[in-house]
Amino acid sequence: MTKQEFVNEIAKRADLSSRDAAKAVDAFLESITDTLKGGGEVAFTGFGKFTTQRRAERQGVNPRNPTQKVTIPAATVPKFTAGSQLKQAVKSGG
């Protein structure tokens, strides 16, 4: 599902105009992004939790030259952990 398809689905389910749904989706995504940038976490009971995780520096391999080792720098990356209700819904839906 693309962002536009998601906006259209929100507009239909919430009986909103496409423009209002797009604003709501953008505000939702910006809020999560800003919270994660600040080192916080966003949790939706039953759905899941957005957090950040620190990855240590590690050794990797250059895909163009497999004999060449490269150092991958440390980084902070976003992480999503699915909640129990989401896991159950996906498991029973397939």
C-alpha positions in Angstrom: 0.0 0.0 0.0 1.4 3.4 -1.0 1.0 6.5 1.1 -1.7 7.9 -1.3 -3.6 4.6 -1.1 -3.3 4.8 2.7 -4.6 8.4 2.7 -7.5 7.4 0.5 -8.4 4.5 2.9 -8.3 6.9 5.9 -10.5 9.4 4.1 -13.0 6.7 3.3 -13.1 5.1 6.8 -13.1 8.4 8.7 -15.5 10.2 6.3 -12.9 12.9 5.6 -11.9 14.8 2.5 -8.7 13.5 0.9 -7.0 16.8 1.8 -7.9 16.5 5.5 -6.9 12.8 5.6 -3.5 13.7 3.9 -3.0 16.4 6.6 -3.8 13.9 9.4 -1.5 11.2 8.0 1.3 13.8 7.5 0.9 15.1 11.1 0.9 11.5 12.4 4.1 10.6 10.6 5.8 13.9 11.6 4.9 13.4 15.2 6.4 9.9 15.3 9.5 11.1 13.5 10.0 14.1 15.8 9.5 11.9 18.9 12.1 9.3 17.6 14.6 12.1 16.7 14.4 13.3 20.3 15.1 9.8 21.6 11.6 9.0 22.8 9.3 6.2 21.9 5.7 6.0 20.6 3.5 3.1 21.9 0.1 2.1 20.7 -1.4 -0.6 23.0 -2.1 -3.7 21.1 -0.6 -2.3 17.8 3.0 -1.9 18.6 5.9 0.4 19.6 8.2 2.6 17.7 11.6 3.1 19.3 15.2 3.7 18.3 18.1 1.3 18.6 21.8 2.0 18.6 23.9 -0.2 16.2 27.6 -0.5 17.1 30.3 -0.1 14.5 31.0 -3.3 12.6 32.9 -4.9 9.8 31.3 -5.5 6.5 32.2 -6.6 3.0 32.2 -4.4 -0.2 29.6 -6.1 -2.5 31.5 -5.0 -5.6 34.8 -6.5 -4.3 34.1 -9.2 -1.7 37.7 -9.5 -0.7 37.6 -5.8 0.5 36.6 -5.3 4.2 34.8 -2.0 5.1 33.9 -0.5 8.4 30.2 0.3 8.8 29.9 3.2 11.3 27.8 3.1 14.4 24.3 4.5 13.9 20.9 5.0 15.6 18.1 3.3 13.6 14.3 3.2 14.0 12.8 0.0 15.3 9.2 -1.2 15.3 8.0 -4.0 17.6 4.5 -5.4 16.8 2.0 -5.7 19.6 0.1 -8.8 20.5 -3.2 -7.7 18.8 -1.5 -6.9 15.6 0.5 -10.2 15.6 -2.7 -12.1 16.3 -4.6 -10.3 13.5 -1.9 -11.0 11.0 -1.5 -14.6 12.0 -5.3 -15.4 11.8 -5.7 -13.4 8.6 -3.4 -15.6 6.5 
